[in-house]
């Protein structure tokens, strides 16, 4: 009997370990700040846990999770993969999460249902056991924001107006020359006069078409890059410890100094 029970206990232990590793955490502010709520199982309604419509960032420890804006997995839903999501606003779910459930590995998910790709897991800056800590002076801090935003608008532009041409006079002269060439003898002068009259008439007719037309306009789109209005994605920090310069990226702005270990590695 013990020989049959022992393998069964081992199998159960593996399943429980796998379930424990699959976890998702939500934070009430972006960049994983503020109060948090974590779960390893299906939550039909966040209201039962006092965290409904409060999530602004999330971290998936393992697996895939379906996150929905309404309770009981109604409304708009997206699937989060393993990784960190500094802001749920990128997927239109900032402070709108009401239910969540894990998806089994064999569940097929359409590409359009996935949220934007997560970033890599942030470094672990937690102090180690019995680790001695120091304060390092911060030499520079630079807030890094997203790419510039494009601002576009439409302007109404007036098209150039055609200038009036002097076709009346030109037509009369050209007509007179033509009539003089075609006429002969005593008829030459009459032909010249007739050609001039006809040419003037033609020039006058053409000149009508070259009169200034009413001003016309067209709509033209113009764009300009503007500085991003989004909050910083991270802070680029330089600090000096024991005569050596160090560099680190932090999720929150530092003070005048940061905590480090004896090797100058950040701790928080």
C-alpha positions as CSV (number, residue, x, y, z in Angstrom):
1,X,0.0,0.0,0.0
2,X,2.7,2.6,0.8
3,X,4.3,1.8,-2.6
4,X,1.2,3.0,-4.3
5,X,0.6,6.1,-2.2
6,X,4.2,7.5,-2.5
7,X,4.2,8.1,-6.3
8,X,0.7,9.6,-5.9
9,X,1.9,12.1,-3.3
10,X,4.9,13.1,-5.5
11,X,2.6,13.8,-8.5
12,X,0.3,16.0,-6.4
13,X,3.3,17.9,-5.1
14,X,4.4,18.8,-8.7
15,X,0.9,20.1,-9.6
16,X,0.7,22.3,-6.5
17,X,4.2,23.7,-7.2
18,X,3.2,24.5,-10.8
19,X,0.0,26.3,-9.6
20,X,2.0,28.2,-7.0
21,X,4.4,29.5,-9.6
22,X,1.5,30.7,-11.8
23,X,0.6,34.1,-10.4
24,X,-0.5,37.6,-11.5
25,X,-0.1,40.8,-9.5
26,X,-1.9,44.1,-10.0
27,X,-0.8,47.5,-8.7
28,X,-3.1,50.5,-8.2
29,X,-0.5,52.9,-9.9
30,X,1.6,52.6,-12.9
31,X,5.2,51.5,-12.7
32,X,4.2,48.9,-10.0
33,X,3.6,51.5,-7.3
34,X,0.9,51.8,-4.7
35,X,-1.1,48.9,-3.1
36,X,-1.1,45.6,-4.9
37,X,-3.3,42.5,-5.3
38,X,-2.0,39.1,-6.3
39,X,-3.8,35.9,-7.2
40,X,-3.0,32.4,-8.3
41,X,-6.6,31.5,-9.2
42,X,-9.7,32.7,-11.1
43,X,-11.3,35.9,-9.8
44,X,-14.8,36.5,-11.1
45,X,-15.3,39.8,-9.5
46,X,-12.6,42.1,-8.0
47,X,-15.2,43.9,-5.9
48,X,-15.1,41.0,-3.4
49,X,-11.5,41.8,-2.7
50,X,-11.8,45.6,-2.8
51,X,-9.7,46.0,-5.9
52,X,-12.3,46.6,-8.6
53,X,-11.3,49.2,-11.2
54,X,-8.1,50.1,-9.3
55,X,-5.4,48.4,-11.4
56,X,-2.9,50.5,-13.4
57,X,0.0,48.1,-13.9
58,X,0.5,44.3,-13.7
59,X,3.1,41.6,-13.5
60,X,2.6,38.0,-14.7
61,X,4.9,35.6,-13.0
62,X,4.1,32.6,-15.2
63,X,1.6,31.4,-17.7
64,X,-1.1,33.4,-19.5
65,X,-4.0,35.3,-17.9
66,X,-7.2,36.6,-19.4
67,X,-8.0,40.1,-18.0
68,X,-11.5,41.6,-18.5
69,X,-13.0,45.0,-17.8
70,X,-16.3,43.6,-16.4
71,X,-17.1,40.9,-13.8
72,X,-17.6,37.3,-14.9
73,X,-15.2,37.9,-17.9
74,X,-17.6,40.2,-19.8
75,X,-16.8,43.4,-21.7
76,X,-13.4,43.9,-23.3
77,X,-10.8,41.2,-22.5
78,X,-7.1,40.9,-23.3
79,X,-4.6,38.1,-22.7
80,X,-1.4,38.9,-20.7
81,X,1.7,36.8,-21.2
82,X,4.6,36.3,-18.7
83,X,6.4,39.6,-18.1
84,X,5.7,43.0,-16.7
85,X,3.3,45.7,-17.8
86,X,4.2,49.1,-16.4
87,X,1.0,50.7,-17.6
88,X,-2.4,49.1,-18.4
89,X,-3.3,52.3,-20.3
90,X,-1.5,51.0,-23.4
91,X,-4.2,48.4,-23.7
92,X,-7.1,50.5,-22.7
93,X,-7.6,48.9,-19.3
94,X,-6.2,51.5,-16.9
95,X,-8.4,51.2,-13.7
96,X,-10.9,49.0,-15.5
97,X,-10.0,45.5,-14.5
98,X,-12.8,43.5,-12.8
99,X,-12.1,39.8,-13.5
100,X,-9.1,37.6,-14.3
101,X,-8.5,33.9,-14.9
102,X,-5.5,31.8,-15.9
103,X,-5.5,30.0,-19.3
104,X,-4.3,26.4,-19.7
105,X,-1.2,25.8,-21.9
106,X,-3.3,24.1,-24.6
107,X,-5.8,27.0,-24.9
108,X,-5.7,28.6,-28.3
109,X,-5.7,32.4,-28.4
110,X,-6.2,34.6,-31.4
111,X,-3.3,37.0,-32.0
112,X,-5.6,40.0,-31.7
113,X,-6.6,39.1,-28.2
114,X,-3.1,39.4,-26.8
115,X,-2.0,42.6,-25.1
116,X,1.1,44.4,-26.4
117,X,4.3,42.5,-25.6
118,X,5.4,42.9,-22.0
119,X,8.8,44.2,-21.0
120,X,11.4,42.1,-19.4
121,X,11.2,41.3,-15.7
122,X,12.9,44.2,-13.7
123,X,16.0,43.4,-11.7
124,X,15.6,42.2,-8.1
125,X,17.0,45.0,-5.9
126,X,15.8,43.6,-2.7
127,X,18.5,43.4,0.1
128,X,20.0,40.0,0.6
129,X,20.1,38.3,4.1
130,X,22.8,39.8,6.3
131,X,23.9,42.1,3.5
132,X,25.6,45.3,4.7
133,X,24.2,48.4,3.0
134,X,25.6,51.9,2.2
135,X,24.5,55.2,0.8
136,X,25.9,56.4,-2.6
137,X,25.6,59.9,-3.8
138,X,23.5,60.5,-6.9
139,X,25.3,62.5,-9.5
140,X,22.6,62.8,-12.2
141,X,19.0,61.8,-12.9
142,X,17.3,61.8,-16.3
143,X,13.6,61.0,-16.7
144,X,13.1,58.9,-19.9
145,X,9.7,59.3,-21.6
146,X,8.2,57.7,-24.7
147,X,8.7,58.8,-28.3
148,X,7.5,62.3,-29.4
149,X,3.8,62.5,-30.2
150,X,2.6,63.8,-33.6
151,X,0.1,66.7,-33.6
152,X,-1.7,67.1,-36.9
153,X,-4.2,69.7,-38.2
154,X,-5.9,70.7,-41.4
155,X,-5.4,74.2,-43.0
156,X,-7.4,75.7,-45.9
157,X,-4.9,76.9,-48.5
158,X,-5.8,79.3,-51.4
159,X,-4.7,78.2,-54.8
160,X,-2.8,80.6,-57.1
161,X,-5.1,82.7,-59.4
162,X,-4.3,82.7,-63.2
163,X,-3.3,86.1,-64.6
164,X,-5.2,87.8,-67.4
165,X,-3.4,87.6,-70.8
166,X,-3.3,90.2,-73.5
167,X,-4.8,88.0,-76.2
168,X,-7.0,90.8,-77.7
169,X,-4.0,92.7,-79.1
170,X,-2.0,89.6,-80.0
171,X,-5.0,88.1,-81.9
172,X,-5.5,91.2,-83.9
173,X,-1.9,91.5,-85.0
174,X,-1.6,87.8,-85.9
175,X,-4.9,88.0,-87.8
176,X,-3.8,91.0,-89.8
177,X,-0.5,89.4,-90.7
178,X,-2.3,86.3,-91.9
179,X,-4.8,88.3,-94.0
180,X,-2.0,90.3,-95.6
181,X,-0.3,87.1,-96.7
182,X,-3.4,85.6,-98.2
183,X,-4.7,88.7,-99.9
184,X,-3.5,89.8,-103.3
185,X,-3.6,93.0,-105.4
186,X,-6.3,95.4,-104.4
187,X,-7.8,92.9,-102.1
188,X,-4.7,92.8,-100.0
189,X,-5.6,95.7,-97.8
190,X,-9.2,94.4,-97.4
191,X,-7.8,91.0,-96.4
192,X,-5.4,92.6,-94.0
193,X,-8.3,94.6,-92.4
194,X,-10.6,91.6,-92.3
195,X,-7.8,89.5,-90.8
196,X,-7.2,92.1,-88.1
197,X,-10.9,92.2,-87.3
198,X,-11.2,88.4,-87.2
199,X,-8.1,88.1,-85.1
200,X,-9.3,90.7,-82.7
201,X,-12.5,88.7,-82.3
202,X,-10.6,85.5,-81.7
203,X,-8.3,87.2,-79.3
204,X,-11.2,88.7,-77.4
205,X,-12.9,85.2,-77.2
206,X,-9.7,83.6,-75.9
207,X,-9.2,86.5,-73.5
208,X,-12.5,85.8,-71.9
209,X,-11.2,82.4,-70.9
210,X,-8.1,83.9,-69.4
211,X,-10.0,86.3,-67.1
212,X,-9.1,85.9,-63.4
213,X,-11.2,83.1,-62.0
214,X,-12.8,83.2,-58.5
215,X,-10.3,82.2,-55.8
216,X,-10.4,78.4,-55.1
217,X,-9.1,76.6,-52.0
218,X,-8.0,73.2,-50.9
219,X,-7.5,71.5,-47.5
220,X,-3.9,70.6,-46.6
221,X,-2.9,68.5,-43.6
222,X,0.2,69.6,-41.7
223,X,1.9,67.7,-38.8
224,X,4.4,68.6,-36.1
225,X,6.2,66.5,-33.5
226,X,5.4,67.5,-29.9
227,X,7.1,66.4,-26.7
228,X,5.5,63.3,-25.2
229,X,3.0,64.1,-22.4
230,X,3.1,60.6,-21.0
231,X,4.8,60.0,-17.6
232,X,8.4,58.8,-17.6
233,X,8.9,55.1,-18.4
234,X,12.0,55.0,-16.1
235,X,14.6,57.2,-14.5
236,X,18.2,56.9,-15.8
237,X,20.4,57.4,-12.7
238,X,24.2,57.9,-12.3
239,X,25.8,57.7,-8.9
240,X,29.3,57.4,-7.4
241,X,30.4,54.9,-4.8
242,X,33.9,54.6,-3.5
243,X,35.3,56.6,-6.4
244,X,33.6,54.6,-9.1
245,X,30.8,55.7,-11.3
246,X,27.7,53.5,-11.6
247,X,24.7,53.6,-13.8
248,X,21.2,52.1,-13.2
249,X,17.6,52.5,-14.4
250,X,14.9,52.8,-11.7
251,X,11.2,52.7,-11.8
252,X,10.8,55.6,-9.4
253,X,12.9,58.8,-9.1
254,X,15.7,58.6,-6.4
255,X,16.6,61.2,-3.8
256,X,20.0,62.7,-3.2
257,X,21.4,59.2,-2.6
258,X,20.5,55.6,-3.2
259,X,21.1,52.4,-1.1
260,X,23.8,50.0,-2.4
261,X,25.7,47.0,-1.2
262,X,29.5,46.8,-0.9
263,X,29.9,46.2,-4.6
264,X,27.8,49.3,-5.5
265,X,24.7,47.3,-6.6
266,X,21.4,49.1,-5.9
267,X,19.2,47.9,-3.1
268,X,15.7,49.1,-2.2
